[in-house]
Amino acid sequence: MKKLVNLGLLGVGLIGKRHAEIILKSKDAKLVAVADPDPTAEKYAKEIGVDYFSNLSEMISSSSLDGVIIATPNNLHVEHGLECIQKRIPSLIEKPLASSANDAEIISRAAQDNSVAVLVGHHRRHNPIIRAAKKIVAAGEIGDVRSFHANCWLFKPDEYFEESIWRTKKGAGPVSVNLVHDIDLLRYICGEVVSVQAQTIKSRRGHENEDVASVLLKFDSDIVGTISVSDTIVSPWSWELTAKENPAYPPTSESCYLFGGDHGSLSVPDLTIWKNKDKRGWWEPIESSKHSIITTDPLMNQIDHFCSVIKGIKAPLISAEEGLKNLRVLEGIYESAESGETFKIT
């Protein structure tokens, strides 16, 4: 029988419990402990049959852990990430990697200096849909990509914010919480972002953050595209409702990403390719074909990957350095929105 990878989970909020559910089903990992100061967390630990601790230090010192998943609020990621690095324990830190690029750089440098693996929880890269989309683009099936549009319109009910007050604070708006996923995927498919222009609108619910944003991005590959994000719009056009990767969200048959190339276009996540039948031209007939894949749970794929990294079989797909690059783009978006100027990403 192969040895299971012993994992600890820090934070049992919304995403933390999703991680717990996945690990409990994993063939490679075993959830041995959870840590969270919330009194309800101890009851949850008993329900799923694992050890409970009130903080990370106690969990690390009292458990034999091969890795830790950090699913705490963003402003605690540096503290918790550095503690795991100092104890030489690989960690999977939920996205975004930190509350700022400066904090993310602290984690990234510490991970590199100490040769300890730090992964970032941009789990959508582990989705077969995204892997297929990247292959389609890289293979030139739609020619040279010239532009894209990414849409993330969803409506978060009031109770979402009432459950965790930090979600109403500065830095926890849809740009940081939702758009960071899209930034990661677009960088993965299109290359590095070199500049951004953005507009944000302050929350109508009275929160400290924005509730609508539109962004124009330019990549080093000369691709220029747009993203629109909001957590106050009722719509079918968001990854959550189109990708069918999380049963908590009612699925739709729509797509939320469009990639336009000089020989065709691709919609994602339905992986439909549009091309002219014979020669290219706006007067020429255009037809579609669908790329088929075998779907698997990206969160499970992410845990499997984490286990492979811990065992030394693979390098992190989304390293702390990748998480840092995503945050530099996010901060560029906020800087551009505040100044009204184009912000260059360095």
Backbone hydrogen bonds in HBPLUS format (Angstrom, degrees):
<---DONOR---> <-ACCEPTOR-->    atom                        ^
c    i                          cat <-CA-CA->   ^        H-A-AA   ^      H-
h    n   atom  resd res      DA  || num        DHA   H-A  angle D-A-AA Bond
n    s   type  num  typ     dist DA aas  dist angle  dist       angle   num
A0005-VAL N   A0028-ASP O   2.87 MM  23  6.22 167.6  1.88 149.9 152.5     1
A0030-LYS N   A0005-VAL O   2.79 MM  25  5.88 155.4  1.85 155.3 150.2     2
A0066-ASP N   A0006-ASN O   2.77 MM  60  5.19 164.5  1.80 143.6 148.9     3
A0007-LEU N   A0030-LYS O   2.83 MM  23  5.96 170.8  1.84 162.3 162.7     4
A0032-VAL N   A0007-LEU O   3.01 MM  25  6.00 166.2  2.03 160.6 164.5     5
A0008-GLY N   A0067-GLY O   2.99 MM  59  6.45 152.1  2.07 147.2 155.9     6
A0069-ILE N   A0008-GLY O   2.86 MM  61  6.28 160.6  1.90 159.9 164.8     7
A0009-LEU N   A0033-ALA O   2.97 MM  24  6.36 154.4  2.04 143.3 151.3     8
A0035-ALA N   A0009-LEU O   2.85 MM  26  6.30 145.6  1.96 158.3 162.7     9
A0010-LEU N   A0069-ILE O   2.83 MM  59  6.05 177.6  1.83 177.3 176.5    10
A0071-ALA N   A0010-LEU O   2.77 MM  61  5.77 164.6  1.79 164.2 169.7    11
A0011-GLY N   A0035-ALA O   2.85 MM  24  6.09 155.6  1.91 163.9 172.2    12
A0017-LYS N   A0013-GLY O   2.99 MM   4  6.01 160.3  2.03 151.2 153.9    13
A0019-HIS N   A0015-ILE O   3.00 MM   4  6.37 153.6  2.08 150.0 156.3    14
A0020-ALA N   A0016-GLY O   2.99 MM   4  6.33 156.3  2.05 145.8 152.5    15
A0021-GLU N   A0017-LYS O   2.94 MM   4  6.18 161.6  1.98 149.1 152.9    16
A0022-ILE N   A0018-ARG O   3.10 MM   4  6.35 156.9  2.16 146.8 152.6    17
A0023-ILE N   A0019-HIS O   2.89 MM   4  6.14 168.7  1.90 160.3 162.9    18
A0024-LEU N   A0020-ALA O   2.99 MM   4  6.12 160.4  2.03 153.0 158.0    19
A0025-LYS N   A0022-ILE O   2.99 MM   3  5.28 144.0  2.13 104.3 115.2    20
A0026-SER N   A0023-ILE O   3.00 MM   3  4.90 148.2  2.10 100.2 110.2    21
A0051-ASP N   A0032-VAL O   3.16 MM  19  6.26 157.1  2.21 139.9 135.3    22
A0034-VAL N   A0051-ASP O   2.93 MM  17  6.36 152.1  2.01 156.9 162.6    23
A0053-PHE N   A0034-VAL O   2.93 MM  19  6.28 138.6  2.10 150.3 160.9    24
A0036-ASP N   A0053-PHE O   3.04 MM  17  6.64 145.3  2.16 152.8 156.5    25
A0041-ALA N   A0038-ASP O   2.92 MM   3  5.50 155.8  1.98 119.7 127.4    26
A0044-TYR N   A0040-THR O   3.13 MM   4  6.43 155.2  2.20 145.1 152.2    27
A0045-ALA N   A0041-ALA O   2.88 MM   4  6.15 156.0  1.94 149.2 155.1    28
A0046-LYS N   A0042-GLU O   3.11 MM   4  6.39 155.4  2.17 145.9 151.6    29
A0047-GLU N   A0043-LYS O   3.02 MM   4  6.29 152.7  2.09 146.1 154.0    30
A0048-ILE N   A0044-TYR O   3.12 MM   4  6.46 148.1  2.22 150.8 158.0    31
A0049-GLY N   A0045-ALA O   2.91 MM   4  5.96 112.1  2.38 136.1 153.4    32
A0050-VAL N   A0045-ALA O   3.03 MM   5  5.32 168.7  2.04 145.8 148.3    33
A0049-GLY N   A0046-LYS O   3.21 MM   3  4.91 147.5  2.32  92.9 102.5    34
A0059-MET N   A0055-ASN O   3.23 MM   4  6.48 158.3  2.28 145.4 151.8    35
A0060-ILE N   A0056-LEU O   2.88 MM   4  6.10 161.3  1.91 159.9 164.5    36
A0061-SER N   A0057-SER O   2.99 MM   4  6.14 167.1  2.01 152.4 155.9    37
A0062-SER N   A0058-GLU O   2.95 MM   4  5.87 142.4  2.09 144.8 153.8    38
A0063-SER N   A0059-MET O   3.08 MM   4  5.73 117.7  2.48 138.4 147.6    39
A0068-VAL N   A0090-PRO O   3.02 MM  22  6.53 151.0  2.10 149.9 159.0    40
A0092-LEU N   A0068-VAL O   2.91 MM  24  6.37 151.8  1.99 151.1 158.5    41
A0070-ILE N   A0092-LEU O   2.85 MM  22  6.08 159.7  1.89 144.6 151.3    42
A0094-GLU N   A0070-ILE O   2.93 MM  24  6.09 170.3  1.94 168.9 166.9    43
A0076-LEU N   A0073-PRO O   2.96 MM   3  5.73 166.2  1.98 127.5 132.0    44
A0077-HIS N   A0074-ASN O   3.13 MM   3  5.40 165.3  2.16 112.8 117.4    45
A0080-HIS N   A0076-LEU O   3.07 MM   4  6.25 172.9  2.07 160.5 162.7    46
A0081-GLY N   A0077-HIS O   2.70 MM   4  5.55 154.9  1.76 143.3 152.0    47
A0082-LEU N   A0078-VAL O   2.90 MM   4  5.89 168.0  1.92 152.8 155.9    48
A0083-GLU N   A0079-GLU O   3.20 MM   4  6.32 150.1  2.29 137.9 145.9    49
A0084-CYS N   A0080-HIS O   3.17 MM   4  6.43 158.1  2.22 147.0 151.6    50
A0085-ILE N   A0081-GLY O   3.01 MM   4  6.28 157.8  2.06 147.5 154.3    51
A0086-GLN N   A0082-LEU O   2.81 MM   4  5.98 162.6  1.84 151.5 156.0    52
A0087-LYS N   A0083-GLU O   3.08 MM   4  6.25 142.4  2.22 138.9 148.6    53
A0089-ILE N   A0084-CYS O   2.81 MM   5  5.07 179.0  1.81 150.9 150.6    54
A0088-ARG N   A0085-ILE O   2.86 MM   3  4.75 153.9  1.93 102.3 110.0    55
A0091-SER N   A0117-ALA O   3.15 MM  26  6.63 154.2  2.22 149.8 155.3    56
A0119-LEU N   A0091-SER O   2.85 MM  28  6.23 168.0  1.87 158.2 161.9    57
A0093-ILE N   A0119-LEU O   2.80 MM  26  6.11 162.0  1.83 160.2 153.9    58
A0121-GLY N   A0093-ILE O   2.74 MM  28  5.77 152.8  1.81 145.2 145.3    59
A0104-ALA N   A0100-SER O   2.94 MM   4  6.20 155.4  2.01 145.6 153.4    60
A0105-GLU N   A0101-ALA O   2.82 MM   4  6.01 147.5  1.93 145.8 154.3    61
A0106-ILE N   A0102-ASN O   3.17 MM   4  6.49 141.8  2.33 138.8 148.2    62
A0106-ILE N   A0103-ASP O   3.15 MM   3  5.10 123.4  2.48  93.0 107.1    63
A0107-ILE N   A0103-ASP O   3.24 MM   4  6.65 155.9  2.30 148.3 153.1    64
A0108-SER N   A0104-ALA O   2.88 MM   4  6.14 167.6  1.89 152.8 156.6    65
A0109-ARG N   A0105-GLU O   2.88 MM   4  5.92 167.1  1.90 148.9 152.1    66
A0110-ALA N   A0106-ILE O   3.06 MM   4  6.12 160.2  2.10 142.4 148.5    67
A0111-ALA N   A0107-ILE O   2.90 MM   4  6.09 158.4  1.95 153.8 159.8    68
A0112-GLN N   A0108-SER O   3.05 MM   4  6.29 158.9  2.10 146.8 152.1    69
A0113-ASP N   A0109-ARG O   2.77 MM   4  5.93 168.7  1.79 157.1 160.6    70
A0114-ASN N   A0110-ALA O   3.02 MM   4  5.98 147.8  2.12 142.6 149.9    71
A0115-SER N   A0111-ALA O   2.94 MM   4  5.69 107.5  2.48 132.2 147.4    72
A0116-VAL N   A0111-ALA O   3.04 MM   5  5.03 154.2  2.11 141.1 147.6    73
A0115-SER N   A0112-GLN O   3.30 MM   3  5.02 154.5  2.37  95.7 103.1    74
A0120-VAL N   A0318-ILE O   2.91 MM 198  5.64 150.1  2.00 157.6 162.0    75
A0122-HIS N   A0120-VAL O   2.84 MM   2  5.80 141.7  1.98  99.3  92.7    76
A0125-ARG N   A0122-HIS O   3.27 MM   3  6.37 164.6  2.29 131.3 132.9    77
A0126-HIS N   A0123-HIS O   2.88 MM   3  5.46 152.0  1.96 115.1 124.0    78
A0127-ASN N   A0124-ARG O   2.98 MM   3  5.15 163.5  2.01 109.9 113.9    79
A0130-ILE N   A0127-ASN O   2.97 MM   3  5.51 122.6  2.31 114.2 126.5    80
A0131-ARG N   A0127-ASN O   3.16 MM   4  6.53 161.5  2.19 153.5 159.2    81
A0132-ALA N   A0128-PRO O   2.91 MM   4  6.01 155.0  1.98 142.1 148.6    82
A0133-ALA N   A0129-ILE O   2.91 MM   4  6.18 155.9  1.97 145.5 152.6    83
A0134-LYS N   A0130-ILE O   2.93 MM   4  6.13 161.5  1.97 152.2 156.2    84
A0135-LYS N   A0131-ARG O   3.10 MM   4  6.33 156.2  2.16 143.2 149.5    85
A0136-ILE N   A0132-ALA O   2.90 MM   4  6.16 158.0  1.95 153.3 159.3    86
A0137-VAL N   A0133-ALA O   3.04 MM   4  6.26 164.7  2.06 151.6 155.0    87
A0138-ALA N   A0134-LYS O   2.79 MM   4  5.92 168.5  1.80 153.1 157.2    88
A0139-ALA N   A0135-LYS O   2.86 MM   4  5.83 147.2  1.96 144.3 152.0    89
A0141-GLU N   A0136-ILE O   3.17 MM   5  5.57 155.4  2.23 170.2 167.5    90
A0140-GLY N   A0137-VAL O   3.06 MM   3  5.31 157.0  2.11 107.5 114.7    91
A0143-GLY N   A0140-GLY O   2.99 MM   3  4.59 163.7  2.02 102.5 105.5    92
A0263-HIS N   A0142-ILE O   3.08 MM 121  4.82 155.6  2.15 127.8 120.2    93
A0262-ASP N   A0144-ASP O   3.08 MM 118  5.68 141.6  2.24 132.5 140.9    94
A0146-ARG N   A0260-GLY O   2.77 MM 114  5.90 165.0  1.80 159.4 162.1    95
A0224-VAL N   A0146-ARG O   3.23 MM  78  6.58 165.2  2.25 147.2 144.8    96
A0147-SER N   A0260-GLY O   3.32 MM 113  5.24 164.3  2.34 141.7 145.1    97
A0260-GLY N   A0147-SER O   2.81 MM 113  5.24 173.1  1.81 148.6 150.5    98
A0226-THR N   A0148-PHE O   3.11 MM  78  6.45 154.7  2.18 143.8 145.4    99
A0149-HIS N   A0258-LEU O   2.86 MM 109  5.18 144.4  1.99 140.9 150.3   100
A0258-LEU N   A0149-HIS O   2.85 MM 109  5.18 148.6  1.95 148.5 157.7   101
A0150-ALA N   A0226-THR O   2.89 MM  76  6.36 156.2  1.95 151.5 159.5   102
A0228-SER N   A0150-ALA O   3.03 MM  78  6.53 152.1  2.11 157.4 165.8   103
A0151-ASN N   A0256-CYS O   2.81 MM 105  5.08 152.3  1.89 152.4 160.3   104
A0152-CYS N   A0228-SER O   2.82 MM  76  6.10 151.0  1.91 162.8 170.2   105
A0230-SER N   A0152-CYS O   2.94 MM  78  6.43 151.5  2.02 158.4 153.9   106
A0153-TRP N   A0237-TRP O   3.22 MM  84  5.92 173.2  2.23 140.7 141.4   107
A0154-LEU N   A0230-SER O   3.03 MM  76  6.21 161.8  2.06 150.4 156.3   108
A0233-ILE N   A0154-LEU O   3.15 MM  79  5.16 144.1  2.28 128.8 122.0   109
A0156-LYS N   A0231-ASP O   3.08 MM  75  5.58 167.6  2.10 136.8 134.3   110
A0160-TYR N   A0157-PRO O   3.01 MM   3  5.60 145.0  2.13 115.8 125.1   111
A0161-PHE N   A0158-ASP O   3.02 MM   3  5.55 130.2  2.28 111.5 122.6   112
A0162-GLU N   A0158-ASP O   3.00 MM   4  6.30 153.1  2.08 147.5 156.1   113
A0163-GLU N   A0159-GLU O   2.95 MM   4  5.92 148.4  2.05 145.2 149.6   114
A0167-ARG N   A0164-SER O   3.07 MM   3  5.91 161.5  2.11 122.2 127.3   115
A0168-THR N   A0165-ILE O   3.00 MM   3  5.67 166.9  2.01 120.0 124.3   116
A0169-LYS N   A0166-TRP O   3.13 MM   3  5.24 161.0  2.17 106.6 112.5   117
A0208-GLU N   A0168-THR O   2.90 MM  40  6.07 154.6  1.97 176.7 174.1   118
A0172-ALA N   A0169-LYS O   3.09 MM   3  5.75 145.2  2.21 144.2 143.5   119
A0177-VAL N   A0173-GLY O   2.91 MM   4  5.99 177.1  1.91 164.9 165.4   120
A0178-ASN N   A0174-PRO O   2.89 MM   4  4.87 144.0  2.02 114.8 126.4   121
A0179-LEU N   A0174-PRO O   2.77 MM   5  6.16 164.7  1.79 161.0 166.5   122
A0181-HIS N   A0178-ASN O   3.09 MM   3  5.83 145.8  2.21 119.5 126.5   123
A0182-ASP N   A0179-LEU O   2.97 MM   3  5.09 110.5  2.47  99.1 115.3   124
A0183-ILE N   A0179-LEU O   2.86 MM   4  6.18 161.3  1.90 160.9 166.7   125
A0184-ASP N   A0180-VAL O   3.10 MM   4  6.22 157.8  2.15 139.8 145.2   126
A0185-LEU N   A0181-HIS O   3.07 MM   4  6.40 158.1  2.12 150.3 155.8   127
A0186-LEU N   A0182-ASP O   2.87 MM   4  6.04 161.9  1.90 154.9 160.1   128
A0187-ARG N   A0183-ILE O   2.96 MM   4  6.10 157.9  2.00 150.5 156.2   129
A0188-TYR N   A0184-ASP O   3.02 MM   4  6.16 150.6  2.10 140.2 148.7   130
A0189-ILE N   A0185-LEU O   2.99 MM   4  6.22 145.9  2.10 145.3 153.4   131
A0190-CYS N   A0186-LEU O   2.69 MM   4  5.55 162.9  1.72 149.9 156.1   132
A0191-GLY N   A0187-ARG O   3.03 MM   4  4.75 148.1  2.13 117.7 125.6   133
A0220-ASP N   A0192-GLU O   2.77 MM  28  5.63 151.6  1.85 162.5 172.2   134
A0194-VAL N   A0218-LYS O   2.77 MM  24  5.79 167.0  1.78 151.1 155.7   135
A0345-ILE N   A0194-VAL O   2.87 MM 151  4.99 160.3  1.90 119.6 126.2   136
A0195-SER N   A0218-LYS O   3.40 MM  23  5.35 155.8  2.46 139.7 138.9   137
A0218-LYS N   A0195-SER O   3.01 MM  23  5.35 161.8  2.04 154.1 153.5   138
A0196-VAL N   A0343-PHE O   2.87 MM 147  5.33 151.0  1.95 145.1 154.6   139
A0343-PHE N   A0196-VAL O   2.84 MM 147  5.33 170.2  1.85 161.5 163.4   140
A0197-GLN N   A0216-LEU O   2.90 MM  19  5.09 147.1  2.01 145.3 153.9   141
A0216-LEU N   A0197-GLN O   2.77 MM  19  5.09 164.7  1.79 156.9 161.7   142
A0199-GLN N   A0214-SER O   3.00 MM  15  5.48 153.4  2.07 156.6 163.7   143
A0214-SER N   A0199-GLN O   2.97 MM  15  5.48 154.9  2.03 154.0 162.0   144
A0201-ILE N   A0212-VAL O   2.85 MM  11  5.20 153.8  1.92 152.3 152.2   145
A0211-ASP N   A0201-ILE O   2.96 MM  10  6.17 156.3  2.02 170.4 172.8   146
A0203-SER N   A0209-ASN O   2.98 MM   6  5.95 155.5  2.04 148.8 147.1   147
A0206-GLY N   A0203-SER O   3.43 MM   3  5.61 163.7  2.46 102.5 106.0   148
A0231-ASP N   A0211-ASP O   3.31 MM  20  5.72 144.5  2.45 133.9 142.4   149
A0213-ALA N   A0229-VAL O   2.91 MM  16  5.37 147.7  2.02 160.7 162.0   150
A0229-VAL N   A0213-ALA O   2.92 MM  16  5.37 168.1  1.93 161.5 163.5   151
A0215-VAL N   A0227-ILE O   2.84 MM  12  5.15 158.7  1.89 153.5 158.5   152
A0227-ILE N   A0215-VAL O   2.88 MM  12  5.15 149.5  1.98 145.3 152.4   153
A0217-LEU N   A0225-GLY O   2.86 MM   8  5.45 165.2  1.88 157.5 162.6   154
A0225-GLY N   A0217-LEU O   2.98 MM   8  5.45 157.4  2.03 150.9 158.3   155
A0219-PHE N   A0223-ILE O   2.85 MM   4  5.24 156.4  1.91 157.5 164.1   156
A0222-ASP N   A0219-PHE O   2.98 MM   3  5.39 151.5  2.07 120.7 121.3   157
A0241-LEU N   A0238-SER O   3.17 MM   3  5.53 124.0  2.50 104.8 116.9   158
A0242-THR N   A0238-SER O   3.02 MM   4  6.12 136.3  2.21 150.2 163.3   159
A0242-THR N   A0239-TRP O   3.23 MM   3  5.13 132.6  2.47  94.8 107.7   160
A0243-ALA N   A0239-TRP O   2.91 MM   4  5.43 164.9  1.93 150.6 151.2   161
A0252-THR N   A0241-LEU O   2.75 MM  11  5.74 142.7  1.89 167.5 163.1   162
A0249-TYR N   A0246-ASN O   3.09 MM   3  6.03 169.6  2.10 129.5 131.8   163
A0256-CYS N   A0268-VAL O   3.02 MM  12  6.26 142.8  2.16 137.6 144.2   164
A0257-TYR N   A0268-VAL O   2.93 MM  11  4.99 156.3  1.99 162.9 160.9   165
A0268-VAL N   A0257-TYR O   2.92 MM  11  4.99 159.5  1.96 142.4 144.7   166
A0259-PHE N   A0266-LEU O   2.78 MM   7  5.08 167.1  1.80 156.2 160.6   167
A0266-LEU N   A0259-PHE O   2.80 MM   7  5.08 158.2  1.85 149.1 156.4   168
A0261-GLY N   A0264-GLY O   2.68 MM   3  5.11 150.3  1.76 157.8 168.5   169
A0264-GLY N   A0261-GLY O   3.43 MM   3  5.11 154.9  2.49  93.5 100.5   170
A0265-SER N   A0274-TRP O   2.96 MM   9  5.14 147.9  2.07 137.5 147.5   171
A0274-TRP N   A0265-SER O   2.83 MM   9  5.14 160.5  1.87 146.2 152.4   172
A0267-SER N   A0272-THR O   2.97 MM   5  5.33 155.6  2.03 146.4 154.4   173
A0271-LEU N   A0267-SER O   2.87 MM   4  5.44 115.3  2.30 132.0 146.1   174
A0291-HIS N   A0271-LEU O   2.90 MM  20  5.45 168.6  1.91 158.0 161.4   175
A0273-ILE N   A0289-SER O   2.79 MM  16  5.35 171.9  1.79 165.5 166.3   176
A0289-SER N   A0273-ILE O   2.94 MM  16  5.35 143.6  2.07 144.1 155.6   177
A0275-LYS N   A0287-GLU O   2.97 MM  12  5.63 163.7  1.99 162.7 166.4   178
A0287-GLU N   A0275-LYS O   2.81 MM  12  5.63 166.2  1.83 163.2 160.9   179
A0277-LYS N   A0285-PRO O   3.05 MM   8  5.97 156.4  2.11 142.5 146.9   180
A0284-GLU N   A0281-GLY O   3.06 MM   3  5.18 158.0  2.11 105.8 112.7   181
A0301-ASN N   A0297-ASP O   2.93 MM   4  6.23 158.4  1.97 152.1 159.2   182
A0302-GLN N   A0298-PRO O   2.80 MM   4  5.94 145.8  1.92 139.7 149.0   183
A0303-ILE N   A0299-LEU O   3.06 MM   4  6.33 153.0  2.13 140.8 146.9   184
A0304-ASP N   A0300-MET O   2.90 MM   4  6.16 162.7  1.93 153.7 158.6   185
A0305-HIS N   A0301-ASN O   2.87 MM   4  6.07 151.9  1.95 142.4 150.5   186
A0306-PHE N   A0302-GLN O   2.85 MM   4  6.10 156.0  1.90 146.5 153.3   187
A0307-CYS N   A0303-ILE O   2.95 MM   4  6.22 157.3  2.01 150.3 155.6   188
A0308-SER N   A0304-ASP O   3.03 MM   4  6.33 151.5  2.11 142.9 150.7   189
A0309-VAL N   A0305-HIS O   2.87 MM   4  6.22 149.6  1.97 151.6 160.5   190
A0310-ILE N   A0306-PHE O   2.93 MM   4  6.21 161.2  1.96 151.2 156.2   191
A0311-LYS N   A0307-CYS O   2.97 MM   4  6.21 150.8  2.06 145.4 153.2   192
A0313-ILE N   A0308-SER O   2.81 MM   5  5.11 144.4  1.94 165.8 160.9   193
A0314-LYS N   A0308-SER O   3.36 MM   6  5.58 152.8  2.44 108.9 110.6   194
A0312-GLY N   A0309-VAL O   2.97 MM   3  5.00 150.7  2.06 101.6 111.0   195
A0322-GLU N   A0319-SER O   3.08 MM   3  5.15 121.1  2.44  95.7 109.8   196
A0323-GLY N   A0319-SER O   3.05 MM   4  6.46 156.4  2.11 147.9 154.4   197
A0324-LEU N   A0320-ALA O   2.87 MM   4  6.13 146.8  1.98 145.0 154.3   198
A0325-LYS N   A0321-GLU O   3.05 MM   4  6.35 155.6  2.11 145.7 151.1   199
A0326-ASN N   A0322-GLU O   3.08 MM   4  6.42 153.6  2.16 149.0 155.8   200
A0327-LEU N   A0323-GLY O   3.13 MM   4  6.40 152.8  2.21 142.8 149.7   201
A0328-ARG N   A0324-LEU O   2.97 MM   4  6.31 147.1  2.08 149.7 159.1   202
A0329-VAL N   A0325-LYS O   3.24 MM   4  6.54 151.3  2.32 143.4 149.8   203
A0330-LEU N   A0326-ASN O   2.99 MM   4  6.35 158.2  2.04 146.8 153.2   204
A0331-GLU N   A0327-LEU O   2.84 MM   4  6.04 164.0  1.87 152.7 156.1   205
A0332-GLY N   A0328-ARG O   3.00 MM   4  6.12 144.3  2.13 134.7 144.8   206
A0333-ILE N   A0329-VAL O   2.95 MM   4  6.31 144.0  2.08 146.5 156.4   207
A0333-ILE N   A0330-LEU O   3.05 MM   3  5.04 120.2  2.42  93.4 108.3   208
A0334-TYR N   A0330-LEU O   3.10 MM   4  6.53 157.6  2.15 151.5 156.0   209
A0335-GLU N   A0331-GLU O   2.87 MM   4  6.06 160.4  1.90 149.4 155.3   210
A0336-SER N   A0332-GLY O   2.87 MM   4  5.98 159.8  1.91 146.7 152.0   211
A0337-ALA N   A0333-ILE O   2.96 MM   4  6.14 161.2  2.00 148.8 154.2   212
A0338-GLU N   A0334-TYR O   3.00 MM   4  6.17 151.3  2.08 145.1 152.5   213
A0339-SER N   A0335-GLU O   2.95 MM   4  6.09 160.3  1.99 149.5 155.0   214
A0340-GLY N   A0336-SER O   2.70 MM   4  5.37 147.5  1.80 147.6 155.3   215
